[in-house]
Amino acid sequence: MLPLHLFAILLQLIDDDSINQFAADMDKECVIVCMFLINFIRAKRRRQLRREKLRRRLLWLMLDEQAGLESIFSSHFQVESEPIYRRWWVKPGVRSTFWWENHVMTNWDEEEWLTNFRMNKAAFNYIVEELRPHITYRDSRLRSAFSVEIRLALTLYRLSTGVSFRCVSNQFGVARSTSCEIFHEVCRQIERVLMPKFVRVPEGQELLDMVEKFRMKQGFPQVAGAIDGTHIKITAPTENAQDYFNHKWSYSVLLQGLVDADGKFMNTFFGLPGSVHDARMFNLSTLSNKLADNTLFNPNPSLNIEGTAVPLLIIGDPAYPLLPNLIRPFIGRGNLNREKRIFNFKHSSTRMTVEKAFGRLKGRWHLLLKENEHEVRNLRSVVQACCTLHNICEASNVPYMNYLNEGVNLEDEGEQICRHNRTQSGEEIRKLML
């Protein structure tokens, strides 16, 4: 056992810098013991200070219940106090769901629903029930989860108006970061759950009825769809920005759509940079492979015209190749005879279906008209969700108001010409349709 005077000297040296002087006046063994005890007591004090700091931090957080954390830290902190509740999760008077609960759900008529959400309440409730199993969250101890109705309404409001997340968050009483997470999650679920049901190629008698609707427009036989592409504007990406710079002197991502006679999308392909040619986009899509394998339409009855079997086909503008089941107009204006000019007129009138579909798509969802600030990897689900919601509105006979066309200009898309990929069989079938 050490003498008492050694402990007295030791206590004096704990916060003193004269340890080296003391070590010169004592035996070697005593110095080692003193140094060990000094380091031990200093380490113990540091641990106590750290624990006190953490204890004050926990009190500052003002958790509503300490059950989970107290079981972990009680042995270290010995904090015995009543549960501390937060005064609010959202500052009162700054963000509130009053607008949604007391105006939208109770006082709005059908016209106001169409103006703000681009669909009537019946279509809205249908989508809510379809997505409920996929975007429903349980209430936690901290706060109540946002309902499926608010999540979908928030998404539709941003898609239809194109306003910023700051405006959306203030309108629905949601934090800005939370509104961004909700928006992208709902878009992903619409693409995953609803898109396979509504964006599809019809089959059986439904397909044959669609061919008949196309024939009644301008007399074109065997037409089952119209194809075209459009640009979705974006801000310049941080990587490979030059690839997204298109011929209209803006940055964009390409959307290819195949529509039916009613203007509903049957197939979409999105994600290529805006500088890519339409023919190149077509060749890279799965639609090209399905046309080549004759697996796109089921059934695929052929029509005998002057001894030649003409299969079901789609029509496109001069930017697309001329194939046996993809017919484009004749290229050139001044050197075309009357028969070819009439063919081009009928072809253009029939193909106008896809241009009207893109016009309605961008007219309903004005977010597609502005320069999107989303990352390119997140923009795909947003655009696909817009195509799906467009089909739901068309299938539900939701009225399309003329004022929605404000700002929509598809005439300046720019016509590209594909001077290659012309097949002999495609030329023969086009001549038969003159």
GIWO-V148870 format. One record per pair of residues at least 12 apart in sequence whose ideal C-beta (glycine too) atoms are under 7 Angstrom apart, sorted by the first residue. I is the first residue (numbers start at 0). J is the second residue. D is the distance in Angstrom with one decimal. If there is no record, write none. Layout:
I|J|D ; I|J|D
//
This chain:
1|32|6.6 ; 5|29|6.5 ; 9|33|5.3 ; 9|36|5.8 ; 9|37|6.8 ; 12|33|7.0 ; 12|37|6.3 ; 13|37|5.8 ; 13|40|5.9 ; 13|41|6.8 ; 50|75|5.8 ; 50|76|6.2 ; 54|76|4.8 ; 54|78|6.0 ; 61|83|4.7 ; 61|85|5.4 ; 62|83|5.9 ; 63|82|6.4 ; 63|83|7.0 ; 63|84|4.5 ; 63|85|5.7 ; 63|140|6.7 ; 63|141|6.6 ; 64|82|4.9 ; 64|140|6.0 ; 65|82|5.8 ; 88|142|4.9 ; 89|172|6.7 ; 94|168|6.6 ; 94|169|6.2 ; 94|172|4.3 ; 94|173|6.8 ; 95|172|4.6 ; 96|171|6.6 ; 96|172|4.1 ; 98|170|6.3 ; 99|149|6.1 ; 99|152|6.8 ; 99|171|5.9 ; 113|398|6.5 ; 113|400|6.8 ; 115|156|6.3 ; 115|159|6.6 ; 116|152|6.6 ; 116|155|4.4 ; 116|156|6.5 ; 116|159|6.1 ; 117|155|6.8 ; 117|159|4.6 ; 117|363|4.5 ; 117|392|6.7 ; 118|392|5.5 ; 118|397|5.1 ; 119|397|5.9 ; 122|391|6.2 ; 122|392|6.6 ; 122|395|4.6 ; 122|397|5.9 ; 126|151|6.1 ; 126|391|6.8 ; 127|147|5.4 ; 127|148|5.8 ; 127|151|5.7 ; 129|192|6.4 ; 129|193|6.1 ; 130|147|6.3 ; 130|151|6.5 ; 130|188|5.6 ; 130|192|6.4 ; 131|147|5.0 ; 133|188|4.8 ; 133|192|5.8 ; 134|147|5.7 ; 134|150|5.6 ; 134|184|6.5 ; 134|185|6.1 ; 134|188|5.6 ; 135|147|5.8 ; 145|173|6.8 ; 145|181|6.9 ; 149|171|6.0 ; 150|181|5.1 ; 150|185|5.5 ; 151|185|6.1 ; 153|167|5.9 ; 153|171|5.0 ; 153|173|6.7 ; 153|178|6.0 ; 153|181|5.7 ; 153|182|6.5 ; 154|181|7.0 ; 154|182|5.2 ; 154|185|4.2 ; 154|186|6.5 ; 156|170|6.9 ; 157|182|5.8 ; 157|366|6.4 ; 158|364|4.6 ; 158|366|5.0 ; 158|385|6.2 ; 159|363|6.7 ; 159|364|6.0 ; 159|365|6.3 ; 160|365|6.0 ; 161|365|4.3 ; 161|366|4.3 ; 161|368|6.6 ; 161|369|4.9 ; 164|178|5.1 ; 164|179|5.2 ; 183|377|5.9 ; 183|380|6.9 ; 186|380|4.5 ; 186|381|5.0 ; 186|384|4.1 ; 187|380|4.7 ; 189|384|4.1 ; 189|387|5.4 ; 189|388|6.9 ; 190|380|4.8 ; 190|383|4.4 ; 190|384|5.5 ; 190|387|6.8 ; 193|387|5.1 ; 194|383|5.9 ; 194|387|4.6 ; 197|387|5.4 ; 197|390|4.2 ; 197|391|5.8 ; 197|394|6.8 ; 198|264|5.1 ; 198|265|6.9 ; 198|267|6.2 ; 198|386|6.0 ; 198|387|5.7 ; 198|390|5.9 ; 199|265|6.5 ; 200|265|4.8 ; 200|266|6.5 ; 200|295|6.3 ; 200|296|6.6 ; 202|297|5.0 ; 206|223|6.6 ; 206|296|6.1 ; 209|223|6.2 ; 209|259|5.0 ; 209|260|5.4 ; 210|222|6.6 ; 210|223|5.3 ; 210|311|6.7 ; 212|260|3.6 ; 213|260|4.9 ; 213|349|6.3 ; 216|348|6.6 ; 216|349|5.1 ; 217|345|4.0 ; 217|348|4.9 ; 217|349|4.9 ; 218|345|6.7 ; 219|345|6.4 ; 219|349|5.2 ; 219|432|6.7 ; 220|302|5.8 ; 221|302|5.3 ; 221|309|5.2 ; 221|310|6.9 ; 221|311|5.5 ; 221|312|5.6 ; 222|312|6.3 ; 222|314|5.8 ; 222|349|6.4 ; 223|296|5.8 ; 223|311|4.5 ; 223|312|6.9 ; 223|313|6.3 ; 224|257|4.8 ; 224|258|6.5 ; 224|259|6.0 ; 224|265|5.8 ; 224|313|4.3 ; 225|258|5.6 ; 225|313|6.5 ; 225|314|5.4 ; 225|349|6.8 ; 225|350|4.8 ; 225|352|4.9 ; 225|353|4.0 ; 226|255|7.0 ; 226|257|4.9 ; 226|313|5.3 ; 226|315|4.5 ; 226|319|6.6 ; 226|353|6.4 ; 227|256|6.5 ; 227|315|6.6 ; 227|316|6.2 ; 227|353|4.3 ; 227|354|6.4 ; 227|357|6.8 ; 228|253|5.6 ; 228|254|6.5 ; 228|255|4.7 ; 228|277|4.8 ; 228|280|6.2 ; 229|254|5.3 ; 229|357|4.8 ; 229|412|6.3 ; 230|245|6.0 ; 230|251|3.8 ; 230|253|6.4 ; 230|273|5.6 ; 231|251|5.8 ; 231|252|5.0 ; 231|254|5.6 ; 231|367|5.8 ; 231|371|6.7 ; 231|382|6.0 ; 232|249|5.9 ; 232|250|6.9 ; 232|251|5.2 ; 232|369|6.8 ; 232|370|4.7 ; 232|371|6.5 ; 233|250|5.2 ; 233|251|6.1 ; 233|252|5.9 ; 233|370|6.1 ; 233|371|4.9 ; 233|375|6.9 ; 233|378|6.9 ; 234|250|6.6 ; 234|370|5.2 ; 234|372|5.4 ; 235|250|5.0 ; 236|375|6.1 ; 242|272|4.0 ; 242|274|5.6 ; 243|272|4.5 ; 243|273|5.0 ; 243|274|6.7 ; 244|273|6.7 ; 244|274|6.0 ; 245|273|3.5 ; 245|274|5.7 ; 246|413|5.7 ; 247|413|6.0 ; 250|273|6.4 ; 251|273|3.5 ; 252|269|6.8 ; 252|270|6.4 ; 252|272|6.7 ; 252|273|6.2 ; 252|375|6.3 ; 252|378|6.3 ; 253|271|4.7 ; 253|273|6.0 ; 253|275|6.0 ; 253|280|5.5 ; 254|267|6.7 ; 254|269|4.8 ; 254|382|5.9 ; 255|267|6.8 ; 255|268|4.3 ; 255|280|5.4 ; 255|281|6.7 ; 255|284|6.1 ; 256|353|6.4 ; 256|356|6.6 ; 256|357|6.7 ; 257|286|6.3 ; 257|313|6.5 ; 258|352|5.8 ; 258|353|4.7 ; 258|356|4.4 ; 260|352|6.2 ; 261|393|6.3 ; 262|352|5.7 ; 262|355|5.7 ; 262|356|4.2 ; 262|359|6.5 ; 262|393|6.1 ; 263|390|4.7 ; 263|393|5.0 ; 263|394|6.9 ; 264|356|6.8 ; 264|386|4.9 ; 264|389|6.8 ; 264|390|5.8 ; 266|286|5.4 ; 267|383|6.4 ; 267|386|5.2 ; 268|280|6.8 ; 268|284|4.1 ; 268|286|6.6 ; 269|379|5.6 ; 269|382|5.2 ; 269|383|6.5 ; 270|379|5.6 ; 271|283|6.9 ; 276|415|6.1 ; 277|318|3.8 ; 277|319|6.4 ; 277|415|5.5 ; 278|318|5.9 ; 278|319|5.9 ; 278|320|5.8 ; 278|417|4.2 ; 278|420|6.6 ; 281|319|5.8 ; 290|322|6.8 ; 290|324|5.3 ; 290|325|6.4 ; 293|310|6.9 ; 296|311|4.7 ; 299|311|5.2 ; 304|431|4.7 ; 305|431|5.9 ; 307|427|6.6 ; 307|428|7.0 ; 307|431|5.9 ; 309|428|5.6 ; 309|431|6.6 ; 310|323|6.8 ; 310|324|5.4 ; 311|324|6.9 ; 312|324|4.2 ; 312|325|6.4 ; 312|326|5.7 ; 313|325|5.6 ; 314|326|5.2 ; 314|346|6.1 ; 314|349|6.2 ; 314|350|5.2 ; 315|327|5.3 ; 316|350|6.7 ; 316|414|6.5 ; 317|330|5.4 ; 317|414|6.5 ; 317|416|4.7 ; 317|417|6.6 ; 318|414|6.9 ; 318|415|3.9 ; 318|416|6.4 ; 318|417|5.5 ; 319|417|6.0 ; 320|417|5.4 ; 320|420|3.2 ; 320|421|6.7 ; 321|421|4.4 ; 321|422|6.5 ; 321|425|4.1 ; 321|426|6.6 ; 321|429|6.9 ; 322|422|5.7 ; 322|425|4.8 ; 323|422|6.4 ; 323|424|4.4 ; 323|425|5.2 ; 323|428|5.8 ; 326|428|6.8 ; 326|429|5.4 ; 326|432|7.0 ; 328|343|4.3 ; 328|346|4.7 ; 328|347|6.7 ; 329|342|6.6 ; 329|343|5.8 ; 330|416|6.2 ; 338|433|5.4 ; 342|433|5.3 ; 354|409|5.6 ; 357|409|5.9 ; 358|404|6.7 ; 358|407|5.3 ; 358|409|5.4 ; 359|389|6.6 ; 359|399|5.8 ; 360|385|6.2 ; 360|386|6.6 ; 360|389|5.0 ; 361|407|5.1 ; 362|403|3.9 ; 362|404|5.1 ; 362|407|4.9 ; 363|389|6.2 ; 363|392|6.6 ; 363|403|6.3 ; 364|385|4.4 ; 367|385|6.2 ; 368|406|5.3 ; 368|407|6.8
//
